[in-house]
Amino acid sequence: MTEPTKPDLDKATPDTPPHSPPAWVAILRGLGPRRLALRIGAPALALAIALVISMVLMRLTGVDPFNALSSMFDYGTTDSSIVAILNRATSYYLSAIAVAIGFRMALFNIGVDGQYRMAAMLSAVLGGAVTLPAPFGQLLVIVAAMLIGGLWAGIAGVLKVTRGVSEVISTIMLNAIATGLIAYLLNPKRLAAVHPGSNNVATPQLPESGRVGALNGPLSSLGLDLPGRLYGLLILAIAVGIVFHVVLNRTRFGFDLRVSGLSSTAAQASGVDSRRMVVTTMVLSGVVAGLVGMPELLGASYEYSLNFPAGLGFTGITIALLGRNHPFGIALAALLFSFLDQSSDVLQLNNTPKEIVLVMQGVVVLTVVIVYELLRRFEIRLQQRAVAAELAAGHALAGERA
């Protein structure tokens, strides 16, 4: 008997390729040059259109658009402004990721604002009352904020699956309840105290072991000196974005979540418990929402007070839409909005209304949404033409064989 020949593993076969290309190479090949150009060109075109519209609106209101934009760019690119932009973008990014988790399952979590404020206030109280050595003091506050945010968002998920209450309605109401609870608890007779010589009411300050240091030290060792404090939790925001991408695109749970968002009936037919996915998704969205206030709490203020930043949740909705729920797109959108917010401070020096930046942000969102919708329809037409061409080629081949 002759010994059977062993298959040559080094030779490529159609069924089992010996060496799979990297993921990013496969993605680019799957997009094709035309679709890749559309994916890159569409956002650039949308921003260019938004810029032109904003300049026209400035001119109509009596503002010199070139002077205003030039002053905004000059001020927004200074070293101190760049640090402030990165700090603000860190909170914006976490807020948008929290919203994007719900969006990927067709859930509209408008309650991120209430979730992060409740988490920041209660975790600040806990961190100020319990002193632990670093890094346990820092982890105590962060984990507490995640749990509080997840529990507060989970209420909306439970109401949706048990009583059919829309998460839009329930999260809006939970925002109002959170505002009332914070106003009740942030009182000198309860969980807060009045600062001497001021009217500001705040929770007890976090001990040194519960604070997160700035990134200035590590960066200065690399030869990069910054004029201001760069939040150390910028690294946490980057890690959250990476985990978000990996879980949603590389795990079974992420696949179930996306399928449930596309069609709950199809997901249930394939064995996915859509009711459990709704609650889980809302809880996860709230967990990330609980981190939104941590860069400010652990890196700057070290307390929750009347001056604590509010409204970050609603900005996150806009940034998530602008970034198309993708972690990289959300990062660019967060930097853009943070740049506009920071550079708007210089407008008042030129007798230009600061509110023009809000108009610019709204124009950017509307323009990008319209361009993305046109892109989606164009891609559908391309797919339909490709399928029609393949069917026509198949019919022609069958006719020749007949």
NORVEN-V902417 format. One record per residue. N is the residue number from 0. RES is the residue in one small letter. D_CENTER is the distance of its C-alpha to the mean C-alpha in Angstrom with 2 decimals. Layout:
# NORVEN-V902417
n=N res=RES d_center=D_CENTER
n=N res=RES d_center=D_CENTER
This chain:
# NORVEN-V902417
n=0 res=m d_center=65.27
n=1 res=t d_center=62.96
n=2 res=e d_center=59.82
n=3 res=p d_center=56.77
n=4 res=t d_center=54.75
n=5 res=k d_center=51.33
n=6 res=p d_center=48.46
n=7 res=d d_center=47.30
n=8 res=l d_center=43.72
n=9 res=d d_center=43.34
n=10 res=k d_center=43.90
n=11 res=a d_center=41.07
n=12 res=t d_center=41.61
n=13 res=p d_center=39.84
n=14 res=d d_center=38.92
n=15 res=t d_center=37.95
n=16 res=p d_center=36.67
n=17 res=p d_center=37.60
n=18 res=h d_center=34.67
n=19 res=s d_center=31.26
n=20 res=p d_center=29.31
n=21 res=p d_center=26.04
n=22 res=a d_center=22.93
n=23 res=w d_center=21.79
n=24 res=v d_center=25.37
n=25 res=a d_center=25.42
n=26 res=i d_center=22.26
n=27 res=l d_center=23.87
n=28 res=r d_center=27.14
n=29 res=g d_center=25.72
n=30 res=l d_center=24.16
n=31 res=g d_center=27.40
n=32 res=p d_center=28.04
n=33 res=r d_center=27.80
n=34 res=r d_center=24.50
n=35 res=l d_center=23.04
n=36 res=a d_center=24.31
n=37 res=l d_center=22.77
n=38 res=r d_center=19.28
n=39 res=i d_center=19.56
n=40 res=g d_center=21.74
n=41 res=a d_center=19.99
n=42 res=p d_center=17.07
n=43 res=a d_center=19.73
n=44 res=l d_center=22.09
n=45 res=a d_center=19.72
n=46 res=l d_center=19.00
n=47 res=a d_center=22.74
n=48 res=i d_center=23.69
n=49 res=a d_center=21.43
n=50 res=l d_center=23.07
n=51 res=v d_center=26.48
n=52 res=i d_center=25.94
n=53 res=s d_center=24.72
n=54 res=m d_center=27.82
n=55 res=v d_center=30.05
n=56 res=l d_center=28.79
n=57 res=m d_center=29.41
n=58 res=r d_center=32.88
n=59 res=l d_center=33.65
n=60 res=t d_center=32.89
n=61 res=g d_center=35.19
n=62 res=v d_center=32.68
n=63 res=d d_center=33.30
n=64 res=p d_center=30.06
n=65 res=f d_center=31.03
n=66 res=n d_center=31.87
n=67 res=a d_center=28.71
n=68 res=l d_center=26.37
n=69 res=s d_center=28.51
n=70 res=s d_center=28.41
n=71 res=m d_center=24.63
n=72 res=f d_center=24.30
n=73 res=d d_center=27.00
n=74 res=y d_center=25.58
n=75 res=g d_center=21.94
n=76 res=t d_center=23.10
n=77 res=t d_center=25.26
n=78 res=d d_center=24.71
n=79 res=s d_center=24.02
n=80 res=s d_center=21.53
n=81 res=i d_center=19.60
n=82 res=v d_center=19.34
n=83 res=a d_center=18.22
n=84 res=i d_center=15.58
n=85 res=l d_center=14.16
n=86 res=n d_center=14.43
n=87 res=r d_center=12.71
n=88 res=a d_center=9.83
n=89 res=t d_center=9.45
n=90 res=s d_center=8.97
n=91 res=y d_center=6.80
n=92 res=y d_center=4.31
n=93 res=l d_center=5.15
n=94 res=s d_center=5.32
n=95 res=a d_center=2.51
n=96 res=i d_center=2.79
n=97 res=a d_center=6.00
n=98 res=v d_center=6.48
n=99 res=a d_center=6.03
n=100 res=i d_center=8.52
n=101 res=g d_center=10.82
n=102 res=f d_center=10.64
n=103 res=r d_center=11.83
n=104 res=m d_center=14.78
n=105 res=a d_center=15.38
n=106 res=l d_center=14.60
n=107 res=f d_center=13.49
n=108 res=n d_center=12.33
n=109 res=i d_center=13.21
n=110 res=g d_center=14.20
n=111 res=v d_center=11.20
n=112 res=d d_center=13.26
n=113 res=g d_center=16.31
n=114 res=q d_center=14.89
n=115 res=y d_center=13.66
n=116 res=r d_center=16.86
n=117 res=m d_center=19.09
n=118 res=a d_center=17.72
n=119 res=a d_center=18.13
n=120 res=m d_center=21.56
n=121 res=l d_center=23.06
n=122 res=s d_center=21.88
n=123 res=a d_center=23.28
n=124 res=v d_center=26.52
n=125 res=l d_center=26.70
n=126 res=g d_center=26.03
n=127 res=g d_center=28.63
n=128 res=a d_center=31.17
n=129 res=v d_center=30.99
n=130 res=t d_center=31.66
n=131 res=l d_center=30.95
n=132 res=p d_center=31.34
n=133 res=a d_center=28.38
n=134 res=p d_center=26.11
n=135 res=f d_center=26.82
n=136 res=g d_center=26.34
n=137 res=q d_center=22.83
n=138 res=l d_center=22.05
n=139 res=l d_center=23.68
n=140 res=v d_center=21.38
n=141 res=i d_center=18.13
n=142 res=v d_center=19.42
n=143 res=a d_center=20.76
n=144 res=a d_center=17.52
n=145 res=m d_center=15.83
n=146 res=l d_center=18.93
n=147 res=i d_center=19.17
n=148 res=g d_center=15.66
n=149 res=g d_center=16.30
n=150 res=l d_center=19.76
n=151 res=w d_center=18.87
n=152 res=a d_center=16.44
n=153 res=g d_center=19.06
n=154 res=i d_center=21.56
n=155 res=a d_center=19.96
n=156 res=g d_center=19.94
n=157 res=v d_center=23.57
n=158 res=l d_center=24.63
n=159 res=k d_center=23.33
n=160 res=v d_center=25.22
n=161 res=t d_center=28.28
n=162 res=r d_center=28.89
n=163 res=g d_center=26.93
n=164 res=v d_center=25.06
n=165 res=s d_center=22.14
n=166 res=e d_center=18.83
n=167 res=v d_center=18.33
n=168 res=i d_center=21.59
n=169 res=s d_center=21.28
n=170 res=t d_center=17.88
n=171 res=i d_center=19.25
n=172 res=m d_center=22.38
n=173 res=l d_center=20.72
n=174 res=n d_center=19.06
n=175 res=a d_center=22.63
n=176 res=i d_center=24.05
n=177 res=a d_center=21.68
n=178 res=t d_center=22.74
n=179 res=g d_center=26.32
n=180 res=l d_center=26.18
n=181 res=i d_center=24.70
n=182 res=a d_center=27.41
n=183 res=y d_center=29.99
n=184 res=l d_center=29.10
n=185 res=l d_center=28.43
n=186 res=n d_center=32.15
n=187 res=p d_center=34.84
n=188 res=k d_center=36.72
n=189 res=r d_center=33.94
n=190 res=l d_center=31.02
n=191 res=a d_center=30.96
n=192 res=a d_center=33.48
n=193 res=v d_center=34.37
n=194 res=h d_center=34.20
n=195 res=p d_center=37.74
n=196 res=g d_center=38.52
n=197 res=s d_center=35.50
n=198 res=n d_center=34.22
n=199 res=n d_center=30.80
n=200 res=v d_center=30.28
n=201 res=a d_center=28.17
n=202 res=t d_center=27.96
n=203 res=p d_center=29.95
n=204 res=q d_center=28.51
n=205 res=l d_center=27.09
n=206 res=p d_center=29.67
n=207 res=e d_center=29.39
n=208 res=s d_center=28.70
n=209 res=g d_center=25.58
n=210 res=r d_center=23.98
n=211 res=v d_center=21.77
n=212 res=g d_center=23.39
n=213 res=a d_center=22.07
n=214 res=l d_center=21.67
n=215 res=n d_center=24.55
n=216 res=g d_center=27.14
n=217 res=p d_center=25.92
n=218 res=l d_center=25.12
n=219 res=s d_center=28.53
n=220 res=s d_center=30.22
n=221 res=l d_center=28.84
n=222 res=g d_center=30.36
n=223 res=l d_center=27.31
n=224 res=d d_center=28.08
n=225 res=l d_center=25.55
n=226 res=p d_center=26.86
n=227 res=g d_center=24.39
n=228 res=r d_center=22.56
n=229 res=l d_center=19.41
n=230 res=y d_center=17.37
n=231 res=g d_center=18.14
n=232 res=l d_center=14.95
n=233 res=l d_center=13.24
n=234 res=i d_center=14.51
n=235 res=l d_center=12.92
n=236 res=a d_center=9.35
n=237 res=i d_center=10.61
n=238 res=a d_center=12.24
n=239 res=v d_center=9.43
n=240 res=g d_center=7.82
n=241 res=i d_center=11.47
n=242 res=v d_center=12.26
n=243 res=f d_center=9.62
n=244 res=h d_center=11.20
n=245 res=v d_center=14.63
n=246 res=v d_center=14.76
n=247 res=l d_center=13.73
n=248 res=n d_center=15.91
n=249 res=r d_center=18.62
n=250 res=t d_center=19.64
n=251 res=r d_center=21.70
n=252 res=f d_center=19.40
n=253 res=g d_center=16.55
n=254 res=f d_center=19.27
n=255 res=d d_center=20.52
n=256 res=l d_center=17.20
n=257 res=r d_center=16.81
n=258 res=v d_center=20.52
n=259 res=s d_center=20.45
n=260 res=g d_center=17.94
n=261 res=l d_center=20.25
n=262 res=s d_center=23.44
n=263 res=s d_center=24.07
n=264 res=t d_center=27.80
n=265 res=a d_center=27.55
n=266 res=a d_center=25.44
n=267 res=q d_center=28.03
n=268 res=a d_center=30.82
n=269 res=s d_center=29.52
n=270 res=g d_center=29.54
n=271 res=v d_center=25.99
n=272 res=d d_center=26.07
n=273 res=s d_center=23.72
n=274 res=r d_center=24.30
n=275 res=r d_center=23.30
n=276 res=m d_center=20.15
n=277 res=v d_center=19.15
n=278 res=v d_center=19.75
n=279 res=t d_center=18.14
n=280 res=t d_center=14.88
n=281 res=m d_center=14.85
n=282 res=v d_center=15.83
n=283 res=l d_center=13.15
n=284 res=s d_center=10.47
n=285 res=g d_center=12.59
n=286 res=v d_center=13.02
n=287 res=v d_center=9.48
n=288 res=a d_center=9.76
n=289 res=g d_center=12.97
n=290 res=l d_center=11.63
n=291 res=v d_center=10.08
n=292 res=g d_center=13.70
n=293 res=m d_center=14.95
n=294 res=p d_center=14.72
n=295 res=e d_center=16.82
n=296 res=l d_center=19.00
n=297 res=l d_center=19.90
n=298 res=g d_center=19.86
n=299 res=a d_center=21.41
n=300 res=s d_center=22.80
n=301 res=y d_center=23.77
n=302 res=e d_center=24.28
n=303 res=y d_center=22.89
n=304 res=s d_center=24.82
n=305 res=l d_center=25.14
n=306 res=n d_center=23.41
n=307 res=f d_center=20.16
n=308 res=p d_center=17.17
n=309 res=a d_center=16.47
n=310 res=g d_center=14.44
n=311 res=l d_center=11.01
n=312 res=g d_center=10.00
n=313 res=f d_center=11.37
n=314 res=t d_center=9.80
n=315 res=g d_center=6.27
n=316 res=i d_center=8.08
n=317 res=t d_center=9.39
n=318 res=i d_center=6.62
n=319 res=a d_center=5.29
n=320 res=l d_center=9.07
n=321 res=l d_center=9.77
n=322 res=g d_center=7.89
n=323 res=r d_center=9.55
n=324 res=n d_center=7.05
n=325 res=h d_center=7.95
n=326 res=p d_center=6.57
n=327 res=f d_center=9.14
n=328 res=g d_center=8.76
n=329 res=i d_center=5.23
n=330 res=a d_center=7.15
n=331 res=l d_center=10.04
n=332 res=a d_center=8.82
n=333 res=a d_center=7.72
n=334 res=l d_center=11.14
n=335 res=l d_center=12.85
n=336 res=f d_center=12.16
n=337 res=s d_center=12.99
n=338 res=f d_center=16.04
n=339 res=l d_center=17.18
n=340 res=d d_center=17.01
n=341 res=q d_center=18.92
n=342 res=s d_center=21.39
n=343 res=s d_center=22.23
n=344 res=d d_center=24.31
n=345 res=v d_center=26.93
n=346 res=l d_center=27.58
n=347 res=q d_center=29.65
n=348 res=l d_center=31.96
n=349 res=n d_center=32.82
n=350 res=n d_center=33.52
n=351 res=t d_center=30.48
n=352 res=p d_center=28.57
n=353 res=k d_center=25.19
n=354 res=e d_center=23.92
n=355 res=i d_center=24.18
n=356 res=v d_center=20.71
n=357 res=l d_center=19.36
n=358 res=v d_center=21.41
n=359 res=m d_center=20.03
n=360 res=q d_center=16.38
n=361 res=g d_center=17.61
n=362 res=v d_center=19.66
n=363 res=v d_center=16.89
n=364 res=v d_center=14.86
n=365 res=l d_center=18.14
n=366 res=t d_center=19.37
n=367 res=v d_center=16.44
n=368 res=v d_center=16.48
n=369 res=i d_center=20.26
n=370 res=v d_center=20.34
n=371 res=y d_center=17.97
n=372 res=e d_center=20.24
n=373 res=l d_center=23.28
n=374 res=l d_center=22.00
n=375 res=r d_center=21.52
n=376 res=r d_center=25.06
n=377 res=f d_center=26.48
n=378 res=e d_center=25.19
n=379 res=i d_center=26.77
n=380 res=r d_center=29.98
n=381 res=l d_center=29.97
n=382 res=q d_center=29.68
n=383 res=q d_center=32.43
n=384 res=r d_center=34.65
n=385 res=a d_center=34.17
n=386 res=v d_center=35.12
n=387 res=a d_center=38.06
n=388 res=a d_center=39.29
n=389 res=e d_center=39.24
n=390 res=l d_center=41.09
n=391 res=a d_center=43.63
n=392 res=a d_center=44.22
n=393 res=g d_center=44.75
n=394 res=h d_center=47.23
n=395 res=a d_center=49.07
n=396 res=l d_center=49.39
n=397 res=a d_center=50.65
n=398 res=g d_center=53.16
n=399 res=e d_center=54.50
n=400 res=r d_center=55.00
n=401 res=a d_center=56.82
